[in-house]
Amino acid sequence: MTSIMKQNKLQNIFLYILGIVFVGCLIQAAGFLKNDRLVFPSLPEILRALVRLLLTGQTYRLIGTTLGHMLLTMLVSTIAGVSIGLWEGIMPRVHTFLTPLMVMLRSIPMLILIVILMVLTKYRYVPLIGSTLILIPLLSEATYEGCRRIEPELLDVYRLNAPLNGMVLRTVYLPLLAGYLRQAYINAVGMGIKLVISTEYLVQTRNSLGKAIYASSYFNTYEEIYAYALIMILLVLLVCDLPLALFPWLANRRERKSRSSNMPSRD
């Protein structure tokens, strides 16, 4: 079983690398069809720019600023989104009441939201507030949908033994919502990094990837823009895998519970 899992993991890594190569081929094909080597530089030029950026200390200061915005955005939006979603799932009337607000946050163009926030708050807070407001509906809706899909019989069991409290939320609701939250989190990370860098680009946040991309576009160094895009992909992978790397006992505990529940009784 272990060897099969390792083999599947190696195959997934190979296919992922192959997908990156495929993206590079698409860029080369676009440059060939468009006949514009400035906007679509060659793959070696992009890789050289990536290596040059990774060997520069300033790049890591840019990554640190954007990564800090990203982590703080994910932390706040996860806490707020999951809390709101649980509230809506336990009290459906709250979901009905908050639906117009969530629809507005999902539907409002990012540019309009940024302009409003630039008037209401300081520029350095715009990437955090704007990205968080966009991600909260995504996470809250996933949590609410997960609550709706929980079997009523499972909830009746805890109601017979204890009232709703923090321990019930942690031991009953959150494990049952794990699948919904995981998928929503992966989607939120991909969207969050784009939102953070877009807002950094628009408000010209100092020492950030957004401002660096603006400078690269201003000086027409498009190979650096593609190199920054590769760095963004690495950041998304890092933030997606970070919770499992920091808290592997959560996955192991869920796996042990699943195996123990499937074991036949000796009776």
C-alpha positions in Angstrom: 0.0 0.0 0.0 2.8 2.4 0.9 4.7 1.7 -2.3 1.5 2.3 -4.3 1.0 5.7 -2.6 4.6 6.7 -3.2 4.3 5.7 -6.9 1.1 7.7 -7.2 2.7 10.7 -5.6 5.7 10.5 -7.9 3.4 10.3 -10.9 1.5 13.4 -9.7 4.7 15.3 -9.3 5.8 14.3 -12.8 2.4 15.3 -14.3 2.6 18.6 -12.4 6.0 19.3 -13.8 4.8 18.3 -17.3 1.9 20.7 -16.9 4.4 23.5 -16.1 6.3 22.6 -19.3 3.0 22.7 -21.2 2.3 26.2 -20.0 5.8 27.2 -21.2 5.1 25.7 -24.6 1.8 27.7 -24.8 3.8 30.9 -24.1 6.2 30.0 -26.8 3.4 29.2 -29.3 1.8 32.5 -28.5 5.0 34.3 -29.1 5.5 32.5 -32.4 1.9 33.2 -33.6 2.0 36.8 -32.4 5.6 37.3 -33.6 6.2 39.5 -30.6 9.2 38.4 -28.6 8.9 41.4 -26.2 5.5 40.4 -24.8 6.2 36.6 -25.2 9.8 36.1 -24.4 11.5 32.7 -24.8 11.4 30.1 -22.1 15.2 30.4 -21.5 14.9 34.1 -21.0 12.1 33.5 -18.4 14.2 31.0 -16.6 17.2 33.2 -16.5 15.1 36.0 -15.1 13.7 33.7 -12.5 17.2 32.6 -11.4 18.3 36.2 -11.3 15.4 37.2 -9.2 15.9 34.2 -6.8 19.5 35.2 -6.3 18.6 38.8 -5.4 18.0 39.7 -1.8 15.4 42.3 -2.7 13.2 39.6 -4.2 12.8 37.9 -0.8 11.8 41.2 0.8 9.1 41.5 -1.9 8.0 37.9 -1.2 8.0 38.5 2.5 5.7 41.6 2.2 3.3 39.8 -0.1 3.4 36.6 1.8 2.7 38.4 5.0 -0.4 40.1 3.4 -1.5 36.7 2.1 -1.1 34.8 5.4 -2.9 37.5 7.4 -5.6 37.7 4.8 -6.2 33.9 4.9 -6.1 33.9 8.7 -8.7 36.6 9.1 -10.9 35.4 6.2 -10.8 31.8 7.4 -11.8 32.7 11.0 -14.5 35.1 9.8 -15.8 32.9 7.0 -16.0 29.7 9.0 -17.6 31.5 11.9 -20.2 33.1 9.7 -20.9 29.9 7.9 -21.4 27.9 11.1 -23.7 30.6 12.4 -25.7 30.4 9.1 -25.7 26.6 9.2 -27.0 26.4 12.7 -29.5 29.3 12.2 -30.8 29.3 8.6 -32.5 32.6 9.1 -29.1 34.2 9.6 -28.1 32.9 6.1 -31.2 34.4 4.6 -30.5 37.8 6.3 -26.8 37.8 5.2 -27.4 36.6 1.7 -27.7 40.1 0.1 -24.4 41.2 1.8 -22.6 38.1 0.6 -23.9 38.4 -2.9 -22.8 42.0 -3.0 -19.3 41.1 -1.8 -19.1 38.3 -4.4 -20.4 40.5 -7.2 -18.8 43.9 -6.7 -15.9 44.5 -9.1 -12.5 44.4 -7.4 -11.5 47.7 -8.8 -14.6 49.5 -7.4 -14.0 47.9 -4.0 -10.4 49.0 -4.0 -11.3 52.6 -4.9 -13.8 52.7 -2.0 -11.3 51.3 0.4 -8.6 53.8 -0.8 -11.0 56.6 0.3 -12.0 55.0 3.6 -8.7 53.7 4.8 -4.9 54.0 4.5 -3.3 52.6 1.4 -1.2 50.0 3.3 -4.4 48.4 4.7 -6.1 48.1 1.3 -4.6 44.7 0.2 -5.6 43.1 3.5 -9.1 44.5 3.8 -10.0 44.2 0.1 -8.8 40.6 -0.2 -10.4 39.5 3.1 -13.8 40.9 2.1 -13.7 39.0 -1.2 -12.7 35.7 0.4 -15.1 35.7 3.4 -18.2 34.8 1.2 -16.3 32.0 -0.5 -15.4 30.3 2.9 -18.7 31.1 4.6 -20.8 29.6 1.8 -18.7 26.4 1.8 -19.1 26.1 5.5 -22.9 26.7 5.3 -23.2 24.1 2.5 -21.3 21.6 4.6 -23.6 22.2 7.6 -26.6 21.6 5.4 -25.2 18.3 4.2 -24.6 16.9 7.7 -26.8 13.9 8.4 -29.5 15.0 10.9 -29.1 11.7 12.8 -25.5 12.6 13.6 -26.6 16.0 15.1 -29.4 14.3 17.1 -26.8 12.2 18.9 -24.9 15.2 20.3 -28.2 17.0 21.1 -29.1 14.1 23.4 -25.9 14.3 25.3 -24.8 17.9 25.4 -25.9 21.4 24.3 -24.2 23.2 21.5 -20.8 24.5 22.7 -17.2 25.0 21.6 -16.3 21.3 22.1 -19.3 20.2 19.9 -18.2 22.6 17.2 -14.7 21.3 17.3 -15.4 17.6 17.6 -18.6 17.3 15.6 -19.1 20.1 13.1 -15.5 20.8 12.0 -14.5 17.2 11.2 -17.7 16.7 9.2 -17.0 19.9 7.3 -13.3 19.0 6.6 -13.9 18.1 2.9 -15.8 21.3 2.1 -13.4 23.5 4.0 -10.4 21.9 2.3 -11.7 22.6 -1.2 -12.8 26.1 -0.3 -9.4 26.8 1.3 -7.6 25.7 -1.9 -9.8 27.9 -4.0 -9.4 30.8 -1.6 -5.5 30.5 -1.6 -5.4 30.7 -5.4 -7.8 33.6 -5.5 -6.2 35.3 -2.5 -2.7 35.6 -4.0 -4.2 37.2 -7.1 -6.3 39.6 -5.1 -3.4 40.6 -2.8 -1.0 41.2 -5.7 -3.6 43.0 -7.7 -4.4 45.4 -4.8 -0.6 45.9 -4.2 -0.3 46.7 -7.9 -3.1 49.3 -7.8 -2.2 51.0 -4.5 1.6 50.7 -5.2 2.4 49.0 -1.9 6.1 49.5 -1.1 8.4 46.5 -1.3 5.7 44.1 -2.6 5.4 41.8 -5.6 2.6 44.0 -6.9 4.8 47.0 -7.2 7.6 45.0 -8.6 5.3 43.7 -11.4 4.2 47.3 -12.1 7.9 48.4 -12.4 8.6 45.4 -14.8 5.6 46.3 -17.0 6.7 50.0 -17.0 10.1 49.1 -18.2 8.8 46.4 -20.6 10.8 43.6 -18.9 8.1 41.0 -19.6 10.4 38.1 -18.8 10.5 39.3 -15.2 6.7 39.4 -15.2 6.5 35.7 -16.1 9.2 35.0 -13.6 7.1 36.7 -10.9 4.2 34.6 -12.0 6.2 31.4 -11.3 7.1 32.8 -7.9 3.4 33.4 -7.3 2.7 29.7 -8.1 5.4 28.6 -5.6 3.7 30.9 -3.0 0.3 29.3 -3.6 1.8 25.8 -3.2 3.5 26.9 0.0 0.4 28.3 1.6 -1.7 25.3 0.5 0.6 22.8 2.0 1.6 24.9 5.1 -1.3 23.9 7.3 -0.8 20.1 6.7 2.9 20.6 7.3 2.4 22.4 10.5 -0.5 20.3 11.8 0.0 16.8 10.3 -1.6 15.3 13.5 -5.0 16.6 12.3 -4.9 14.5 9.2 -3.5 11.5 11.0 -6.1 11.7 13.7 -8.9 11.8 11.1 -7.3 8.9 9.3 -7.1 6.8 12.5 -10.7 7.5 13.4 -11.8 6.5 9.9 -9.8 3.2 10.1 -11.2 2.5 13.6 -14.8 3.1 12.6 -14.4 0.7 9.6 -12.8 -2.1 11.7 -15.2 -5.0 12.3 -16.3 -5.7 15.9 -14.9 -8.7 17.6 -18.3 -9.5 18.9 
